[in-house]
Amino acid sequence: MTTFLAPGAKVHIVGIGGAGMSGLARLLVEMGAVVSGSDQSESSVLDSLRKRGVRIGVPHDAVNVANAEVVLWSPAVALDNVELEAARARGAVLLSRSAALAELGSLRRIIGLTGTHGKTTATSMLVHVLGASGRDDGRLLGAEVLGVGANGHWSDGDLLVEVDESFGTFGLLRPYALGLLNVEADHLDFYGSLETLDRAFTDLLDRVSGPVVVWSDDAGAQRVAERSTSAVVRVGRGESVDWRVGDEVLGRRTSSFRLVGPSGAIEVTLRVTGAHNVANAAVVAVLSILLGARAEDVVRGLARFEGAPRRFQYCGAWHGVDVYEDYAHLPGEISATLEATRAAGYERITAVFQPHRVTRTLNLGAAFAPAFDLARHVVVTDIYPAGEPNPDGVTGELVAQALRERRGPDTVRYCSTLDGVAPILATLREQSDVVVVLGAGDVGAVAWQLTGGEQ
């Protein structure tokens, strides 16, 4: 057993406030490790970790790793980070997130959900379904599982993992079972091309030793499945599938569908809406059945799923206008969220969008324009850089201009600061049934500011 996994190991995590690394910290605490960590600025996540006994340093400083035996780091952390350099100098063991996940996989079977979007939602659904079947599995996700608890948990069961493609994180992982939701162009600053990204997902599928379930309605997922050597179970709405989804009913905040496969039909009701959530639930349902869950466990578990934080999350009403927050930051995610909004009965949709990462904005700029076709008005903010350098001073105006070129100038506003968004929305209130705040950065503060709620 490596030092990283030994009871009492002194493990330090650089970038511990990130979605994935905070879950890993909580899991390690439950394993018996002595965990410390650092981040560039304070956050509610750090406060939560402190309550679990994790020593936190802010900002990054070499002194934070003085007693660490093993140092892990977020993929978003630069390799010349002062703490990583100090750890190397004193001979500590350094492990990337990818290597850490591979080490965990040597102790527990990994059951995962992967894709360029929907991972947190689908993995949370899986936690509920397998929990309904009486299992106590570990978990490692990018957000809290509503109705269950923290995003990191260690147990004697399997380990349910949100299998992340960013920065090649899943490159060393050998899952036992896997669900593939979708594949869309993303993280091209790391992969270089969609072809290379496809190959990474194909290699992941080829390393799975047990069942592989794929949402075949997604062109990217289907493309990857066709190239994989694994025996794939296909789920979708068409005829050439192993499990077929039909009879979908999408309400304002609920949905239902019928799933028909070799073992019969399952009637599923969800407490969330949207065709994308139906797709997520269908993949999870089939994967769970292949892992031994009963149909009634699937129905009961999915009925308990309350949604994932920041995934079409209802924040409240603002002067009679409903307000939602959603983590969507890729064109496909934005389209799916706005389609769910329209299916929920909202006609006059106003969207607020904060582009995420400079490289993503440059790589996908014009591709964002058609994603907003269902929105009547769009307010674009400046880019949330997520620590990336921006030597050329690229702004969210790049996305706003792409939108103007597609739909004309009258329905697109650019606002360089979050504080300026609410006054713009006030001028659009009479023309809006709903405001949907979109992005993976800190733009969610706008939604909660409007409704007077708490994030």
C-alpha positions, 0 to 999 in steps of 0.5 A: 500500500502506498503512503497515500492510502496508509492510515494516518498518512499526512496528505496535503492537497493544493487547490483543495477548494475545487469541486473534485479535490474537496470531495477527495479531501473528505474521502481521505478524512474518512479513510483515516488520513491527516489531511491539509490543503490550500487554495488561493482564496477563501470560500464556503467549501474551505469553511466546510472542510475546516469543520471536518478537521482539515487544516487549510492555508490561504493563499498558497505558501511553501510553509503549508507543505512543511509536514506533508508526506504526500502532496496531491494537486488540482489539475488547474494548479500550475506545475510551478506552484510554490507549494509543489516546488517546495514539496519536490525540494523536500522529497515528498511524494507528489501524485496528480489527481489522475494517479490518486484515482488510479490508486483508489481504484486498486482498493475498490471497484470503480463505477463511474459516469462520464461525458463532457456534461451531466456527470454530476447529475447522473452520478448523484442519481446513481448514488440514490438508486444504489442506495435504494437497493440497500448498498453503502458505496463510497462516492467521489463527485463534483458537488454535494449529493442533495438528500444524501450528503457530501461529495466525498465518502469512503465505505466498504462498498464500490466507489461511485465516481464522476469520471472527469475528462478535463486535463486527462484526469481519467487517463489512468482509471480502469473502471469496473462499470461505466455510463457514457452520457455524451461527448462534445468538443471541450478542453481542446486546450489540453486535447488539441482536437475533437479527434484526440478527445474522442480517442481518450474516451474510447481508450477509457471505454476499452479499459472497462472490465464490466458493463458499459452503457451508452446514451446512443442519441448523442452523436459523440457518445455513439461515435466513441462507442462504435470505435470501442472494443467493449461490448456496449449496451445502448440506451436511447429513443430510437429503435436500434437500441437495447433499452428504449426511452418513450412516453416522455412527459416534461413538466415545469419541475418534474418529468416521467418516462417509460424505459423498455428493455430485455427485462421488461418495462420500468415507469420512472418519475423524476423530480427534475425536468428536461430531456437531458435529465431523462437521458441521464436517468435512463443511462443510470437506470440501465447501469444500475440494473446491470449491477444487480439493482431491481426495477423497484430500486431504480424507480424508488431511487430516481424518485428520491433524486432532488437535482444537483446543486446549480443544475437548473436549480430554482432560486425563487421569484423576482417580481413575478419572474421565476429565476433559475441557476444552471452550471451549463457552460458548453454549447450543448449544455446551454441548449439542453437547459434552454430546451428544458426551460421551454419544455417547462412552459416558459416562452419568454426566456431571458438568459444570463451567461458568463463564459468560463475559461479564456481558452474555452471561449477562444476555442468555441466562441462562435459555437455558443451563438446557436445554443441561445436560439430559444432565449428572447434576450441574452446578457453576456458577462465577462469571462470567468478565467478560472486561473487561466492567463489572459495576455491578449485581454479577451473578454466576454464581448467575443461571445456577445458579438457572435450572438449579435451576428446570428440574431441581431443586436437588439436582443444581446447585451454585454455587461463587463461586471456582475454588479451591472447585470441586475439593472439590465435585467430590470429593463427586461423584466416586463418581457420575461417569464423566466431568467436563467443564469448560466455558467460554471463560475461565480455568475450564480450570485446574480440569481440569488441576488435577484431572489434574496436567497442564499447560495 
